[in-house]
Amino acid sequence: VSVLGELGRPPPRHWFTRCVLCNFPLREIPRAERGKGVPGDFDRYWRCDACGRTHWRGSHYERAKRYLDALTE
């Protein structure tokens, strides 16, 4: 919380736009490109072109968003 206070917080539209592993910007990909081992029951997917990881808005996203919302209230 003190980091947010000192540095300011990014607007919510910037949340979840970077890879959690390498911090590279994510780009949205078609569902057909999601790759093996990635659940197929989500509407949108993003890929990190730096490390190749695929992201989607599953339960981790929901928990992280609730946490960030609580920090920024």
Buried (B, 14 or more C-beta within 10 A) or exposed (E): EEEEEEEEBEEEEEBBEBBEEEEBEBEEBEEEEBEEEBEEEBEEBBBBEBEEBBBBBEEEBEEBBEEBEEEEE
